[in-house]
């Protein structure tokens, strides 16, 4: 059996060396398959098997508006513009707290002339309050941080603090440059925190991307997360936001 196995391996290697194009294609297809399976397992394990490890996990909900007139490969399109979010805040009653965010963003941080590139998220204030996970060092963002023209601040992940700042006890208040502009590190998140996906630092959303009119091409469409209010069911929340979405569609037919 061992001799047969070794002979088959030798024959297989000779064929792969001779057919280089086929070999390259086979390796590429295998790599895609392994990446796909690994990604799928990570999502299923993280969300469905382990669940969200946040104190407020059972009350967390996301919000999106659906546009039935347009669709892509994955189904109908949907988005909530920054102006939608701002109008929803005082009108809705289903969420005790609501926040908006852009994740998966490339953020450049320069410290002592050394630039580093990270994956970050731009979030409104109370984002971390919704998750129930405050910074382990320093402070959370405030409403004044989340305004156009505000001094830039950032909360960094535990890994960045350990790896790139030597776990310095003087990290809070440290001056850096973020995307070429002066900024201050105001907090460090606990070990293992990387929400929404694999982010390593967090910045106030509106200090970088202030809300613009709905028909402005530069207008952003952030994701929205909320904390369901006590006594409110998901069906009740869906009904309320459906009514608000229809109201916006009537008030702003060109964009909603």
C-alpha positions as CSV (number, residue, x, y, z in Angstrom):
1,X,0.0,0.0,0.0
2,X,2.8,2.4,0.9
3,X,4.6,1.6,-2.4
4,X,1.4,2.2,-4.4
5,X,0.8,5.5,-2.6
6,X,4.4,6.7,-3.3
7,X,4.1,5.7,-6.9
8,X,0.8,7.6,-7.3
9,X,2.4,10.7,-5.7
10,X,5.3,10.6,-8.1
11,X,3.1,10.2,-11.1
12,X,0.9,13.0,-9.9
13,X,3.8,15.3,-9.3
14,X,5.2,14.6,-12.8
15,X,1.9,15.4,-14.4
16,X,1.5,18.6,-12.4
17,X,5.1,19.7,-13.4
18,X,4.4,18.9,-17.0
19,X,1.0,20.6,-17.1
20,X,1.9,23.9,-15.4
21,X,-1.2,25.7,-16.5
22,X,-3.5,23.0,-15.1
23,X,-1.4,22.9,-11.9
24,X,-1.8,26.7,-11.4
25,X,-5.5,26.5,-12.1
26,X,-6.0,23.6,-9.6
27,X,-4.0,25.5,-6.9
28,X,-6.1,28.7,-7.5
29,X,-9.4,26.8,-7.3
30,X,-8.3,25.0,-4.1
31,X,-7.3,28.3,-2.6
32,X,-10.7,29.9,-3.4
33,X,-12.5,26.9,-1.9
34,X,-10.4,27.0,1.3
35,X,-10.9,30.7,1.7
36,X,-14.7,30.4,1.1
37,X,-15.1,27.6,3.6
38,X,-12.9,29.4,6.2
39,X,-14.9,32.6,5.8
40,X,-18.2,30.8,6.0
41,X,-17.2,28.9,9.1
42,X,-15.9,32.1,10.8
43,X,-19.3,33.8,10.2
44,X,-21.4,30.8,11.3
45,X,-19.2,30.2,14.4
46,X,-19.0,33.8,15.4
47,X,-22.7,34.7,14.9
48,X,-24.8,31.6,15.0
49,X,-22.8,29.2,17.2
50,X,-21.1,31.5,19.7
51,X,-23.4,34.5,19.2
52,X,-22.5,38.1,20.1
53,X,-20.6,38.3,23.3
54,X,-22.0,41.7,24.3
55,X,-24.0,42.4,27.5
56,X,-26.9,43.8,25.3
57,X,-26.8,41.0,22.7
58,X,-30.5,40.0,23.0
59,X,-31.7,43.5,22.4
60,X,-29.4,44.4,19.5
61,X,-31.0,45.1,16.1
62,X,-30.0,46.5,12.8
63,X,-32.0,48.7,10.6
64,X,-32.2,49.2,6.8
65,X,-34.6,50.6,4.3
66,X,-35.4,48.5,1.3
67,X,-35.8,49.9,-2.3
68,X,-38.0,47.5,-4.2
69,X,-37.5,49.4,-7.4
70,X,-33.8,48.4,-7.7
71,X,-32.0,45.1,-7.2
72,X,-28.6,43.5,-7.6
73,X,-27.2,39.9,-7.6
74,X,-28.0,39.6,-3.8
75,X,-31.5,40.9,-4.0
76,X,-33.2,44.3,-3.6
77,X,-31.1,47.2,-2.6
78,X,-31.5,49.0,0.6
79,X,-29.8,51.9,2.4
80,X,-30.4,54.5,5.1
81,X,-28.8,57.9,4.3
82,X,-27.2,60.1,6.9
83,X,-30.2,62.5,6.7
84,X,-32.6,59.6,7.1
85,X,-30.7,58.6,10.2
86,X,-30.8,62.1,11.6
87,X,-34.6,62.4,11.0
88,X,-35.2,59.0,12.5
89,X,-33.5,59.8,15.8
90,X,-36.1,62.1,17.2
91,X,-39.1,60.4,15.6
92,X,-38.7,56.7,16.3
93,X,-39.7,55.1,19.6
94,X,-38.7,51.4,19.1
95,X,-35.0,51.9,19.8
96,X,-33.9,53.0,23.2
97,X,-30.6,54.1,21.6
98,X,-29.6,54.2,18.0
99,X,-26.2,54.7,16.2
100,X,-24.8,54.8,12.7
101,X,-21.5,53.5,11.4
102,X,-19.3,52.9,8.4
103,X,-17.1,49.9,8.7
104,X,-14.2,48.3,6.7
105,X,-12.6,51.7,6.1
106,X,-8.9,52.2,5.5
107,X,-7.4,54.6,8.0
108,X,-3.9,55.9,7.9
109,X,-2.3,56.6,11.3
110,X,1.1,58.3,11.6
111,X,3.1,58.3,14.9
112,X,6.5,59.9,15.1
113,X,6.7,60.0,11.4
114,X,6.0,56.3,10.9
115,X,2.8,55.7,8.9
116,X,0.6,52.6,9.5
117,X,-2.6,51.5,7.7
118,X,-5.5,50.0,9.6
119,X,-9.0,48.8,9.1
120,X,-11.3,51.1,11.0
121,X,-14.9,52.1,11.6
122,X,-16.5,55.6,11.7
123,X,-19.2,55.6,14.3
124,X,-21.7,58.0,15.9
125,X,-21.6,58.6,19.6
126,X,-23.4,56.0,21.8
127,X,-22.3,53.2,19.4
128,X,-20.3,51.5,22.1
129,X,-23.1,52.2,24.6
130,X,-25.4,50.2,22.5
131,X,-23.0,47.3,22.5
132,X,-22.5,47.7,26.3
133,X,-18.7,47.6,25.8
134,X,-16.9,50.8,26.9
135,X,-13.2,51.4,26.4
136,X,-10.9,49.7,29.0
137,X,-8.7,52.8,29.1
138,X,-9.8,56.4,28.5
139,X,-13.2,57.5,27.4
140,X,-16.0,56.9,24.9
141,X,-16.9,59.4,22.1
142,X,-19.2,62.3,23.0
143,X,-21.7,64.1,20.9
144,X,-19.3,67.0,20.5
145,X,-16.7,64.6,19.0
146,X,-19.3,63.6,16.4
147,X,-19.7,67.0,14.7
148,X,-18.3,68.5,11.5
149,X,-15.1,70.4,12.3
150,X,-14.5,68.9,15.7
151,X,-11.0,68.0,16.7
152,X,-10.2,64.5,15.5
153,X,-10.1,61.8,18.2
154,X,-9.8,58.0,18.0
155,X,-10.3,54.9,20.1
156,X,-7.8,52.2,19.2
157,X,-8.0,48.4,19.6
158,X,-6.1,46.4,22.2
159,X,-3.9,44.8,19.5
160,X,-2.7,48.2,18.2
161,X,-2.1,49.4,21.7
162,X,0.1,46.3,22.5
163,X,1.8,45.9,19.1
164,X,2.3,49.5,17.8
165,X,2.4,51.6,21.0
166,X,4.1,49.1,23.3
167,X,1.1,49.0,25.7
168,X,2.1,52.5,26.9
169,X,0.3,53.7,30.0
170,X,0.5,57.2,28.5
171,X,-1.6,56.2,25.4
172,X,-4.7,58.2,26.4
173,X,-4.1,61.8,25.2
174,X,-1.3,60.8,22.8
175,X,-1.1,63.0,19.6
176,X,-1.0,61.3,16.2
177,X,-2.0,62.1,12.7
178,X,-5.0,60.4,11.2
179,X,-5.5,60.6,7.4
180,X,-2.9,63.4,7.4
181,X,-4.6,65.5,10.1
182,X,-3.8,66.0,13.8
183,X,-5.7,63.7,16.1
184,X,-5.7,62.5,19.7
185,X,-6.1,58.9,21.0
186,X,-8.8,59.1,23.7
187,X,-9.4,55.4,24.5
188,X,-8.4,51.7,24.1
189,X,-10.9,48.9,23.6
190,X,-10.8,45.6,25.6
191,X,-8.9,42.6,24.1
192,X,-10.8,40.8,21.4
193,X,-13.2,43.7,20.5
194,X,-13.3,44.1,16.7
195,X,-16.9,45.0,16.0
196,X,-18.5,45.3,13.4
197,X,-16.1,42.9,11.6
198,X,-12.4,43.1,12.0
199,X,-11.9,46.8,12.8
200,X,-8.8,47.9,14.8
201,X,-9.8,51.5,15.6
202,X,-12.9,53.7,15.7
203,X,-13.4,57.4,14.8
204,X,-16.4,59.8,15.1
205,X,-18.5,59.5,11.9
206,X,-19.5,63.1,11.3
207,X,-16.1,64.6,12.0
208,X,-15.0,62.9,8.8
209,X,-18.2,62.5,6.9
210,X,-20.8,65.2,7.9
211,X,-24.4,64.7,6.8
212,X,-25.1,66.1,3.3
213,X,-28.4,66.6,1.5
214,X,-30.0,63.4,0.2
215,X,-29.4,64.2,-3.4
216,X,-25.7,65.1,-2.9
217,X,-23.4,62.5,-4.6
218,X,-21.1,62.7,-1.6
219,X,-23.8,61.8,0.8
220,X,-23.1,58.7,2.9
221,X,-25.3,55.7,3.7
222,X,-24.2,54.3,7.0
223,X,-25.3,51.1,8.6
224,X,-27.6,51.5,11.6
225,X,-27.7,49.6,14.8
226,X,-30.0,50.0,17.8
227,X,-31.0,48.7,21.2
228,X,-34.6,47.6,21.2
229,X,-36.6,49.4,23.9
230,X,-37.9,47.4,26.8
231,X,-41.4,46.0,26.0
232,X,-41.0,46.5,22.3
233,X,-41.0,43.4,20.0
234,X,-39.0,43.1,16.8
235,X,-42.3,43.0,14.9
236,X,-43.5,46.2,16.5
237,X,-40.1,47.9,15.6
238,X,-40.4,46.6,12.0
239,X,-43.9,48.0,11.7
240,X,-42.8,51.4,13.0
241,X,-39.8,51.7,10.8
242,X,-41.8,50.5,7.8
243,X,-44.3,53.4,8.4
244,X,-41.4,55.9,8.7
245,X,-39.8,54.5,5.5
246,X,-43.1,55.0,3.6
247,X,-43.3,58.5,5.0
248,X,-39.8,59.3,3.8
249,X,-40.7,57.8,0.3
250,X,-43.6,60.3,0.1
251,X,-41.6,63.2,1.4
252,X,-38.4,62.6,-0.7
253,X,-39.5,60.6,-3.8
254,X,-36.3,61.5,-5.7
255,X,-34.0,59.7,-3.2
256,X,-36.2,57.4,-1.0
